[in-house]
Amino acid sequence: MKQFYAILGNGLTALLAGPTGAIDWLPIPRFDGPTIFGRLLDEHTGGYLSLEPDAYDTVEQSYLPDGLCLETRFTLGAHKASVRTWMTIGQTAIWMQCHSEMPLRLTCRPSFGYGAVRPAYYPTPGGIRYQNPHGPEIAQLTIHGSQKETRRVGQWIIEPGEASIVLRVSTESPADLRWLNRPISHDVAHLWPKTAPFWLSAHKPYDGPHAELYTRSLEVIRALTYRPTGAPIAAATTSLPEEPGEARQWDYRYVWIRDSAYAGEALLMAGDTSAARRIAEFLLEAVSPTGRVFPSPFLRVDGTLPDGEHDLLWLSGHAASRPARAGNGAVHQLQLDLAGSVLWLVYHLQGQNPDRDWLEQYWWAIEALADWMRQTWSQPDASLWEYRTARNHHTHSRMMNWVGLECVRRLGQSLGSAGRSERWRRVADKIRQTLLTEAENAGAFQARPNSTLTDAALLTLPLYDFVPVNHPRFQGTLKVVESTLVADHFVHRYRQDEFGQARHPFILAGFWYARVLMRLGRMQEADTVINQHLDLATPLGLFGEHVDPGSGSVRGNFPQLFSHAGLIITLAERQRLALNKPLLVFPHDEGDAMAHSY
């Protein structure tokens, strides 16, 4: 069904709340930590927190207009109840504020270590404290309002009227314990208004179509961003399957280099230059100039290298999709499009807000990325799709090396580094000629040389300005993509890999397709593609990685950074085209063979 989860965040971690407001997912102390509530992956042992009536006729949900505060509204006959839930910024605390004409049942069932550890518990005045007997985690629940305990530990009946509940979590230090014991205000009327400005600062002016989904996507990027470093994770969850009951489920709670750069591009197009620059700085600071420039395709939110992949075999998995996993086996993969993705962001940051001092500060990292691309562009890699067994010379990866070298060449010219720029240009020209020759011989660009497989990433060739959108070989490529990967205006990223058939369309690929159609001037078709994708947002305006168009069901990890960034870029680009404003492309000199306009 279309109804899925709401996301709430605090700049350190994020929770998912279900259709009745029950919190079924919360990793601590960060996005990539083990869960305290994990019913999302195991209904029996995962743990949850809920506040809802025992019976109701209807339930509705919405976010408040000023940010990610979830309001869940129940009716039972003539009686009504509302519960507002949000997280405290900068500290792991969950607030629930209720106003009800009927009794509500509060249930708190934490389970530490991805559901592997049952907590010890200690009654406290007005609530209860839970502790991990094998670790430092502590969760303290406090109730302000009329309530009575049931016979079950960790469960209360909240009487009709007004009440507030706060769950505060400590993970390690004595200072955290002092914070837990400190008296806390229950004047909730003033607590959300102090939190809302954090979310309102993510809103940026936009007067185009689908403004509510556009703003929601900006909020989602903020919710997925680790505030201390400014880096966004790829998704809030692990192990939500592409197809229930199969094996395509991975942990996306890390900072993917590519995805983060793409999110930075979205924020830049939305006018949030400071957030885009923080992403660029995180990515440039992660560069190693003396070895492999990025030690992994993804990093922890603090910039350190993640562990490998671990199967959580005691969990039944979401929709019985096993195994649930922590960590990701792609940690050691070679993915050669990463440097180009970062440099595309850096180049356009400089184009919109030139800062010579900033560029010189990071030139060491930029040069390291350029030299890495110059030396490795022709190697086989796992591609942006992270094939686990297929190593090859993927066209998209090689194209992104051309993009990166072009960006550095142009940035170097702005710093007066003409000699080095010419060196990078020669390699960029070689990459370009190699790919054009392969396309000429095959009649179209291919996913990899001498391959019959089709890859939706080829749609990005004109989006990164490698060829004009009306280039005859790209036109041939587009026809192949449309005939093999596009169905009812939705786009599969590919049809088959080592795990079998790719069953559902990839949301981001659909937005790529819409952008290509817009640049071709096929605006009516582009709007159809956009509208059909946006119609499949959840009622709260959220997207996963994939969607089942038939049922409207969310598939894959959720909510997905790639999907929401793609939505922002697509709508912002549509607005720019409507207003005849420039897109994010390379400026071309008059007479340049690459020169073209949209």
Sequence and secondary structure as in RCSB ss.txt:
>XXXX:A:sequence
MKQFYAILGNGLTALLAGPTGAIDWLPIPRFDGPTIFGRLLDEHTGGYLSLEPDAYDTVEQSYLPDGLCLETRFT
LGAHKASVRTWMTIGQTAIWMQCHSEMPLRLTCRPSFGYGAVRPAYYPTPGGIRYQNPHGPEIAQLTIHGSQKET
RRVGQWIIEPGEASIVLRVSTESPADLRWLNRPISHDVAHLWPKTAPFWLSAHKPYDGPHAELYTRSLEVIRALT
YRPTGAPIAAATTSLPEEPGEARQWDYRYVWIRDSAYAGEALLMAGDTSAARRIAEFLLEAVSPTGRVFPSPFLR
VDGTLPDGEHDLLWLSGHAASRPARAGNGAVHQLQLDLAGSVLWLVYHLQGQNPDRDWLEQYWWAIEALADWMRQ
TWSQPDASLWEYRTARNHHTHSRMMNWVGLECVRRLGQSLGSAGRSERWRRVADKIRQTLLTEAENAGAFQARPN
STLTDAALLTLPLYDFVPVNHPRFQGTLKVVESTLVADHFVHRYRQDEFGQARHPFILAGFWYARVLMRLGRMQE
ADTVINQHLDLATPLGLFGEHVDPGSGSVRGNFPQLFSHAGLIITLAERQRLALNKPLLVFPHDEGDAMAHSY
>XXXX:A:secstr
     EEEE SS EEEE TTS EEEEESSSTTS EEE TTT TTTS EEEEE S  SEEEEEE TTSS EEEEEE
ETTEEEEEEEEE TTS EEEEEEEESS EEEEEE  HHHHTB  EEEEETTEEEEE TTSS EEEEEEESSEEE 
SSTTEEEE SEEEEEEEEEE S HHHHHHHHS     GGGHHHHHHHHHHTT     SSSHHHHHHHHHHHHHTE
ETTTTEE SBS B   SSTTSS   B  SEEHHHHHHHHHHHHHHT HHHHHHHHHHHHHT  TTS SSSSSEE 
TTS      EEETTS  GGG   EEES GGGG   TTHHHHHHHHHHHHHHHS  HHHHHHTHHHHHHHHHHHHH
HTTS B TTTT SS  B  HHHHHHHHHHHHHHHHHHHHTT HHHHHHHHHHHHHHHHHHHHHHHHHTS  SSTT
     GGGGHHHHTTSS TT HHHHHHHHHHHHHTEETTEE S SEETTEE  S BHHHHHHHHHHHHHTT HHH
HHHHHHHHHTTS TTS   SEEETTTTEEESSSSBHHHHHHHHHHHHHHHHHHTT   S     TT TT    
